[in-house]
Amino acid sequence: MADRVTIVGQPTKMHAIGEAWVVELPRFGPEGTHFHTYGLLTPYFKALVEGKLVGTRCTNRACPVSQGRGELWLPPRADCPDCHRPMVWGEVTDPSGYIYAYTYVERGGTGLEIECPYYQIDVKIEGVCTIVKSYLADRTPIAIGDRVRARFRTGEDATHTALDLYFELVR
């Protein structure tokens, strides 16, 4: 077993239809291929492939919660869950944080595209109002509060899925 987690399975194919991406997820062979559109959230997946982390925030001053000063949401939302107005995009300038919670996955289910064992982690990032769920590239023992930084699968390594975002321990 390597010290770092790898992605297993077949690569995804991505198609652009207008501004939106549609991915083919061939998890269960040709007859089980799932087609999924990212729709209004396509900018998030495009940014991952470019090595950037972006989210959305509410700028509606009439919003009962954010009052137009919303923090970023990851994963992004097309519309604010509080006032239902369109959100705006913003980049996470420092995509590092700390492990808020984790699970050690020794055996995954059907269709899992991450080599086991691995750590599924929840990360708290400064300026992001949600907890980001991802996975840790490292296989060394970890603890809640350990510092991590975002990394990205880009170029030929990109999966065009949420797996393009992962984290490494900050030593």
Secondary structure as UniProt FT lines:
FT   STRAND          13..17
FT   TURN            18..19
FT   STRAND          20..25
FT   TURN            27..28
FT   HELIX           30..32
FT   STRAND          34..37
FT   HELIX           39..41
FT   HELIX           42..49
FT   TURN            50..51
FT   STRAND          54..57
FT   TURN            61..62
FT   TURN            64..68
FT   STRAND          72..73
FT   TURN            81..83
FT   STRAND          88..91
FT   STRAND          96..105
FT   TURN            110..111
FT   STRAND          118..125
FT   TURN            126..127
FT   STRAND          132..136
FT   TURN            144..145
FT   STRAND          147..152
FT   HELIX           155..157
FT   HELIX           162..164
FT   STRAND          165..169
//
